């Protein structure tokens, strides 16, 4: 354990963390499924047993945000409740119940010369996770990396440091209970921003991949400065399109849920697009449902003609991830117009279509290239837990290696095992 009293040299601290993580990764690469699952279940138990300590730490973090003028959505992401702590523990149990990906034979084939070739999943090594305000990421990321046989270095936001440290203590307790190295999951114990720079440099080759979870400025910094591969989690500028063929009651329920269930998550809908052929049937009922739910509407000129009195939308609104009870609304010329709008403004995170016309759905799925596309379902299902992954380390919007929810399988690489009977190459 690092001496937290004498932390004056961030470089030395981070170098030690990197060295410890690399050593732990070597041990985890050969750790059995039973040991990893034992650790995860012990972590879940420790989190529940430490509920009061975690809530007290979270209260300290929340108190420190007072007077800073933070958005309600930010405070919501930072806040822990008894239910959210219980959900955190349950997520650890669900990850323990997942199939261990390490050693899984992805493909196998025989060559004409008799060689037998297998492609087998292996851990990535050491993963660095840089995130803002969400203390539950400490548990989710730590657990997912462990299940996939990786060591992880967690650098949470300064606003959530007390919460993250309280949760991390429970994770270490679980590692010890299973006889696994406690440095398998480390939390950077300083809020000094130089620690982020050290991680982006790769800590002398210790870090194999970086995962950023946060706002546009954080992700941009990571992508610009990282000297190691990045699983990019860009902003969730999510769209929902209501086609003229949509069931009205379904559309109302889905749109309100997609925007208002939790406004501060990356899967919250930020732009609503309505088919011009549905102006007289769907537009007013859906907008009224949003208004009744307490949502502010930023409307295009076409929408204002039908529903005057709303706040006019600007060009910037179509490019904004509100993470708040605000949504921008536009009328589009059918599925073609919806596709054009989404391709222009989307961050390639998540989009949804509400329609009964199968041809509309087919075009939506075929002509859009966001990481997650949904039909007749809320964008708030853009979540690894809802995908049956037991949780996620983030939603990757890139196209290399991992895309969409990054769960245990996405936190592995692979190697080839080739079995011969004495073959030589002529």
Secondary structure, 3 states (H helix, E strand, C coil): CCCCCCCCCHHHHHHHHHHHHHHHHHHHCCCCHHHHHHHHHHHHHHHHHCHHHHHHHHHHHHHHCCCCCCCHHHHHHHCCCHHHHHHHHHHHHHHHHCCCCCCCEEEEEECCCCCEEEEEEEECCEEEEEECCCCHHHHHHHHHHHHCCCEEEEECCHHHHHHHHHHHHHHHHHHHHCCCCHHHEEECCCCCCHHHHHHHCCCCCCCCEEEEECCHHHHHHHHHHCCCEEECCCCCCEEEEECCCCCHHHHHHHHHHHHHCCCCCCCCEEEEEEEHHHHHHHHHHHHHHHHHCCCEEEECHHHHHHCCCCEECCHHHHHCCCCCCEEEEEEECHHHHHHHHHHHHCCCCEEEEECCCHHHHHHHHHHCCCCEEEECCCHHHCCCCCCCCCCCCCEECCCCCCCEECCCHHHEEEEEEEECCCCCCC
